[in-house]
Amino acid sequence: MATMNSIPYEQLTIGDRARYHKTLTGQDVLLFAHTSGDRNPVHLDEAYARTTPFKGRIAHGMWSAGLISAALATVLPGPGSIYLGQTLRFLRPVRIGDRLTVELEVTGKQDEKRRVTLACRVLNQDGKVVVEGEAEVIPPPKAAEVEVPELPGIHIGDG
């Protein structure tokens, strides 16, 4: 089974970096629309989306931002992190098939509160930034190697 590692506050240094990758699928868009309730047709209806400035379907902006959450939770600082806040700027649309890379960099440490700030960027396969911002997290209390939980198969029905 695959594992991921937690990095506690004491082991983090300003300048630490990490990356996380994910390719957007049509199923990802449907799952996000289903779980969030955001059924804006620009995400779900190709004919409608062609009439918009995007000229086709795009992902929900918060789906792309969710990749930052995934990167913080699984890579840096990893499992056990507590996500406190995030600033975001959405700079470009994300389309089905885009391969996204989250880049994280530790930019600050607050010793009295044991919190860290991280610069966050999401880039597409062309190296263009689609989302940027800054996150504040409480890193996990200790270093640990954690098994990656298996996800069940998911099917979205008609209801």
N, C-alpha and C positions, 0 to 999 in steps of 0.2 A: 504494500500500500504506500501511496505517496505521503510525504510529510512536508510540513512547513515549520519555520523557526520563529520564535519570539525573540525580540531584542529589547532588553530592559533599558530604562532611562540611563543607567550608569554606563552602558556600552555604546550609547549613541553619541556621535560627535557632529558638530556643525560641518556640513559638507558631505555627510554620508548620502549616498544616492542608491536608488533602486528603480527597476522597471517592471512593468506588468503588461501583458499583451492579450488582446481579445479581438476576434473578428465578429462584426455585427451580422446576424442572420435575420431572415424574415421572422423566424420563430421568436427571436429575442424581442422584436418590435411587438408582436402579438402578445407575448407574455407580459411585457411592461404595460401595454394598454389594458390588458385584463386585470393585472394586480393593482395598477394605479387608478384605473377608471378614466384615464385620459384617452378619449376616442376621437381626438381631433383628426379629421380626414386627411390632413397633410401627412399623417403617419401611416394611414391604413388604406386609403383609396387612391390608386395611381392616377385615375382619370381626373379626380379633383386636384391632386397634388401637381399635375402638369399645368394647371391654371394659375399656380402660385409663383412667386419670384424664384422658388427653388427648382421649378420645372420637373418635379418628380418627388416621390416619397422620401422623407427624411426620418431619422430616428428622433425620439423624444430627447430633448437636451439633457434631461435628468438621467436618462439611461447612460449617456456618456459620462456624466458626473458620477454616476454610480460606480463606474470603473475605478474612480479615485478611491471610493470607499473600499472596494475590493482589494486594491493595491495596499492600502493602509492596513487592512485586516489580515492580509495573507503574506505580505512581503516586508514592509517597513512601516512601523515597527513589528507588525505581525499579530498573530493570535493573542487575544487578551487585551488588545489596545482599546481604549475608550475614545470614541470620536466626539469631540466637543463642539466643533464649529468649522465652517468652510465659507470662503468667499469664492465666487465663480464669475467668469466672463465667458459667454458663448460666442466664439469668433467665426466659426464656419459650420455649415451643415454636415451631418454624418449620414451616409447612405448605406443601404444593405450591401454587404460585401466589403465594406471598408475594414481594413486591419488597423486597429488603434493600439497605440503604445502610451501607457501612463508613465510619466517620469516624475519621481519624487526626489526632493532634496531637503535634508534637515537644514533649516536656516536659523533656528533659535532654540535656546533651552531656558526655561524658567525654573531655576533650582529650587526656589521656595515652594513652588507648586508642583514640581516634578512633571512639567508639561513641555512639549516640544511643538514648534511650528515647522511646517514643511511647505515648500513651494511645490505646486502641483501643475503639471501640464499634460494635456492629452493631445497626441499628434496622430495624424492619419498616415497612411502608407506612403504619402508623398513628402512626409516630414513637415507638413503644415500644422500649426497649432489650431485645434478646434475648440478646446476649453483650457482656461488657465485660472489659477486661483491660489489660495493659501489655506491650509488646514491646521487646526490645533488639536492635538491628541494627548492623552495620558498613555504613555507606553505601558506594556505589561509589567507586572511587578518583578518577574524573574525570567531568565532565559529558559526556554523549553523547546523541545521538538514535539510537534503535535501532528497526529494523523489527520489527513484531509478527509472530511466526511464524504461519503458517497451520496449523490443526489438520486432520488427516484425518477423514473421516467415520468414525463409530464405530458398530458394531452389537454388541449383546450376544446371543450365541447361547444355546442351551439348556444348554451344557456349561460 
